[in-house]
Amino acid sequence: MLQQHSEFILYVHSIAYDQHLNMILGDVEEVVTTVEIDDETYEEIVRTTKRTIPFLFVRGDGVILVSPPLRTA
């Protein structure tokens, strides 16, 4: 998992990186979550959008968190 800011997460399967955390990523799943407030009811509306990206370069100065996948056993 690679998280750049709170509502933008990338799940990746292969990583190559350097000392500055510049990364070349493959088989990327991007998950974007947005929270909006309904003007009439003042309720939170949470929307999640997913897309897959076959190949992606990420510049290291935008990386906040890099973590291994969660164990599911």
N, C-alpha and C positions, 0 to 999 in steps of 0.2 A: 504494500500500500504506500502510496506517495500522496501526501496531503500538502497543498499549497496555501489554502486558506479555508476557513470554516465550512463553506458550502461547496467546495470544489475538491473532489477526491479522484485519484487515478489508481486503478488496480492494474498491476503489470505482471507479466510472466517472465520477462528476461530484462536484465539490467546490465549496462556497462557504464562506469562512472569514473571520474578523476578526482583529484584532491580538492577541487572546488565544488564538488557535487554536481557538475555538469553531467547530464545523463542521456544516454541513448536507450530508448525503451521500445519494446516490441509487444505486440498483442495487448494493447492498452484498452481498458474499459474506463471511460470517463463518466462520473456520476456527479451531476450538478443538482443541488437542492436549493430551492428558493422559497422564502416565506413572505407572503403578502398579507396585508390586512384588508378585509372587505370594508369598504366605506360605509355601507349601510348597517351591517350587523356587528362590525368590529371583531369578527372572528378571524383567526389565523388560517390561511390557506397555504398548505405545504405542497409543493410540486417537485417531483423528482424526474430528471431527464437523463437517459443513458445513451451513450453511443460508443462504438468501438473504433479504434484507430490502429492500423497495422504497424505504424512506425512513427516515433515521435522523439524530438530532441527537446530537453528541458534545461534551461540555463540555471546554474547552481544558486545564484543569488535569490531566486524565487522559491527555493525549497525550504520548508519549515520542518517537516517530519518525514522520516523514512523508517518504516517498520516492517518486520516479517509478517507473513499471513497468520491469521488467527488459527489456532488448532481446533479442529472439529472432530473430536473422538470421544 
